[in-house]
């Protein structure tokens, strides 16, 4: 008897691929992935990631996001972008824009690719203290300006850590640079921001796992990159469809409060995405309908 293939009960519209934990920055007070210069690329191979991209396309996924760490630090980054674009999906690259190679600028010019990044302050010293890397403000600012100059679509999330951070001044600076899509988000108690506390579903926006998922560097499938503590199996030795159709995935997604009657605020690093539910609004604030890169 032929067994019918397992099919997810809900459509997967948006998939984040956390292809590496390596990053030139450390963001000691808030990095959700606890990424850094000494972190590796995980146990997922390039072949694994290519397979997952194909599986996502077969499931009808509209947008795949490459994230990290810093995704451009992965040695197979360019090939993964090209492969994803070749399937017909849109691609979002979530980069710190600290360093951009000429070859990557050529990739970013593709009409179905867009950039997203985080920003912290118009004050270089404050920005650099938050990222843990001297010179990060000047580098990221320059590359945001270059993206605008080249006509590359870029969305920016200003992550507000509080304590009088120059958030509004940063928003004004980005507007002056020509960035049209800017939002402000608060930091979430995940990763470095959690300290010794146990992560809680109360930190999530309530829409994680609803038509979206994230795959971590070790192949674990989570409800989103912020909700990385909620996983439902690995794609190292199983298909993405089988994980999303599993009872464990149903249990994990059911554990997330959906905040009925409350407008949830998107977590900072999944905010600039194209999942049609959670996207940057020009005025910041709660989640609203996101555009579809079209």
Secondary structure, DSSP 8 states (H G I E B T S, - for coil): --------SS---EEEEE---B-S---TTT-TT--BTT----S--HHHHHHHHHHHHHTT--EEEEESS-GGGSTTHHHHHHHHHHTT-EEEEE---S---HHHHHHHTSTTEEEEEEE--SSHHHHHHHHT-TTHHHHHHHHHHHHHHHT--EEEEEEE--TT--HHHHHHHHHHHT--EEEEEE--SSGGGGTTS---GGGS-S-TTSSEEEE-TTSEEESSSTTTT-EEEESSSS-HHHHHTSHHHHHHHHTS---TTS-----HHHHS--SSSSB--TT-SS-B------
